[in-house]
Amino acid sequence: MDITIPLLSILGAIVVGAASPGPSFVFVTRTAIALSRRDGLAAALGMGVGGVVYGGLGLFGLQAILAQVEWLYLTLKVAGGLYLLWLALALWRTAAQPIAVPKTAEGRPRSVRRSFTLAAVTQLSNPKAAIVYGSIFAAFLPPQVPAWTFAVLLPAIFAIEAGWYTIVALVFSADRPRAVYLRWKRWFDRAAGSVMGALGIRLILGAGKL
C-alpha cells in the first residue's frame, strides 16, 4: 500500500491550518516584537510542541473520545476560552505601560522559558485543534498503515508548526516592526487583546458544539 499520497495530504492540510491567523499567530507576533527574537523563536518551538501533542492525541483517536464524552469537550473548550480571555485582559491592562525592549537577540533565559511555556499553553488552549488533527487523520489515513507512519508524522508536524512560527518570529523581530510597535504599543496591544478576547468568547459560546 502506497502511504505517500495520504501523508502528503495530511501534511498539506496541517500547513494550511498552521498558517491560518489565530491566537497562536497573535502570541508569537507580539512576543517577537515586544520582547526579543530569541523569545519569538522560543515561542515558535512552544507552538511546535503544542502541535505535536495534539497531533499525537489525534493519531490516538482523541477526537472520537471528545465526540462521545460531551462534558469533557465542553470543559476543555471553556477552559481554553478562559485562558484566552486571561491573556486578553493582561494585554489590555498593560497596554499603556512602556516596556524596555532589548537591542539584541540575547534575551533572558527566564524570559525565554516563559515565552516557550506560554506559547505551548496558548497552542493547547483550543481543544478544537484536537478535533481538526483527528479529522484530518481520519479523512486521509487508511485503516491500515505501516508502523513507521507515526514516527514520520509527529516530527513532520513539529517541523511545520515550529517552522511556520519561526518565520513569523524572524519577520516580526526585525528592527522596523519593533520600532513601529514601540511607537503604537498601546493600540497594538489593545488590538491583540481584542482578538484574543473575541476568540476566547467565541470558544466559550461555541462550547456546546462539536
C-alpha positions in Angstrom: 0.0 0.0 0.0 1.4 3.4 -1.0 1.1 5.7 2.0 2.9 8.6 0.3 -0.2 10.4 -1.0 -2.2 10.2 2.3 0.9 11.5 4.2 1.4 14.4 1.8 -2.4 15.2 2.0 -2.2 15.3 5.8 0.9 17.5 5.9 -0.6 19.9 3.3 -3.8 20.3 5.4 -1.7 20.9 8.5 0.4 23.6 6.7 -2.8 25.4 5.8 -4.1 25.2 9.3 -0.8 26.4 10.8 -0.7 29.4 8.5 -4.3 30.4 9.4 -4.4 33.5 11.7 -5.4 32.8 15.2 -4.3 33.2 18.9 -1.1 31.4 18.2 -0.1 33.8 15.4 -1.0 36.8 17.6 1.0 35.5 20.5 4.2 34.7 18.5 4.0 38.1 16.7 3.7 40.1 19.8 6.3 38.1 21.7 8.8 38.6 18.8 8.1 42.3 18.6 7.8 43.2 22.2 10.5 41.0 23.8 13.2 39.7 21.5 13.9 37.5 18.6 15.1 34.8 21.0 11.8 34.9 22.8 9.9 34.7 19.5 11.9 31.6 18.5 11.3 30.1 21.9 7.5 30.7 21.3 7.8 29.1 17.9 9.2 26.0 19.5 6.4 26.0 22.1 3.9 26.1 19.2 5.7 23.1 17.6 5.4 21.2 20.9 1.7 22.0 21.2 1.1 20.9 17.7 2.9 17.6 18.4 0.8 17.0 21.5 -2.5 17.5 19.6 -1.2 15.6 16.6 -0.3 12.6 18.8 -3.7 12.8 20.5 -5.4 13.0 17.2 -3.5 9.9 16.0 -4.7 8.0 19.0 -8.3 9.0 18.4 -8.9 11.7 20.9 -11.4 13.3 18.5 -13.6 10.2 18.8 -13.5 10.4 22.6 -14.4 14.1 22.7 -17.2 13.4 20.3 -18.6 10.8 22.7 -17.9 12.5 26.0 -19.6 15.9 25.5 -18.9 17.2 29.0 -15.2 16.7 28.6 -15.2 18.6 25.3 -17.3 21.3 26.9 -14.9 21.6 29.9 -11.8 21.8 27.6 -13.4 24.5 25.4 -14.4 26.6 28.4 -11.0 26.3 30.0 -9.3 27.2 26.7 -11.7 30.2 26.3 -11.0 31.4 29.8 -7.3 31.2 29.2 -7.5 33.4 26.1 -9.7 35.9 28.0 -7.0 36.0 30.7 -4.4 36.8 28.0 -6.7 39.5 26.6 -7.2 41.1 29.9 -3.4 41.1 30.6 -2.7 42.8 27.3 -5.3 45.5 27.9 -4.1 46.0 31.5 -0.5 46.6 30.4 -1.2 48.3 27.1 -0.4 51.8 28.3 2.8 50.7 30.2 6.1 51.3 28.5 8.5 48.4 28.1 12.2 48.1 27.7 12.8 46.2 24.5 16.3 44.6 24.3 18.5 45.8 21.5 20.0 42.3 20.9 18.6 38.9 20.3 20.1 37.5 23.5 17.1 37.6 25.7 17.0 36.4 29.3 16.8 32.7 30.0 13.9 33.2 32.4 12.0 35.2 29.8 12.8 32.7 27.1 11.5 29.8 29.2 8.3 31.7 30.0 7.8 32.5 26.3 8.1 28.9 25.4 5.7 27.7 28.1 3.1 30.4 27.4 3.3 29.6 23.7 2.7 25.9 24.3 -0.2 26.6 26.6 -1.7 29.0 24.0 -1.4 26.4 21.3 -3.1 23.8 23.6 -5.8 26.3 24.8 -8.1 25.4 21.9 -9.2 21.8 22.1 -10.8 22.2 18.6 -7.3 21.6 17.4 -7.5 18.0 18.5 -10.7 17.7 16.5 -9.0 19.2 13.5 -6.0 17.0 13.7 -8.1 13.9 14.4 -10.5 14.7 11.5 -7.5 15.2 9.1 -6.1 11.8 10.1 -9.5 10.1 9.9 -10.0 11.6 6.4 -6.7 10.8 4.9 -5.1 7.9 6.7 -6.2 4.4 5.6 -7.3 1.9 8.2 -4.0 0.0 8.0 -0.8 2.0 7.9 2.9 1.0 8.4 4.2 1.4 11.9 6.8 3.9 10.7 4.0 6.3 9.7 3.6 7.6 13.2 7.3 8.1 13.6 7.3 10.3 10.5 4.1 12.3 11.1 4.9 13.7 14.6 8.3 15.1 13.7 6.8 16.5 10.5 4.0 18.2 12.4 6.6 19.7 14.7 8.7 20.9 11.7 5.6 22.5 10.1 4.3 24.2 13.3 7.6 25.4 14.6 8.9 26.2 11.1 6.0 28.5 10.3 6.1 30.3 13.6 9.9 30.6 13.3 9.4 32.6 10.1 6.8 34.7 11.9 9.2 35.4 14.7 12.1 36.3 12.4 10.0 38.7 10.4 8.4 40.5 13.3 11.5 40.7 15.4 13.2 42.9 12.8 14.1 46.5 13.8 11.4 48.2 11.7 8.4 46.2 13.0 9.7 46.6 16.6 10.1 50.4 16.1 6.5 50.6 14.8 5.3 48.5 17.7 7.0 50.7 20.4 5.5 53.8 18.8 2.0 52.4 18.8 2.2 49.9 21.6 -1.0 50.9 23.3 -3.1 50.3 20.2 -1.3 47.2 19.1 -1.7 45.6 22.5 -5.3 46.5 22.7 -5.9 45.2 19.2 -4.1 41.9 20.1 -6.1 41.8 23.3 -9.4 42.3 21.4 -8.5 39.4 19.0 -7.6 37.1 21.9 -10.8 38.1 23.8 -13.0 37.6 20.8 -11.5 34.2 20.1 -11.9 33.2 23.8 -15.6 34.3 23.9 -16.3 32.5 20.6 -14.7 29.4 22.1 -16.8 29.6 25.2 -20.1 30.4 23.4 -19.5 27.5 21.0 -18.6 25.1 23.8 -21.7 23.0 23.2 -20.9 22.4 19.5 -18.6 19.8 18.0 
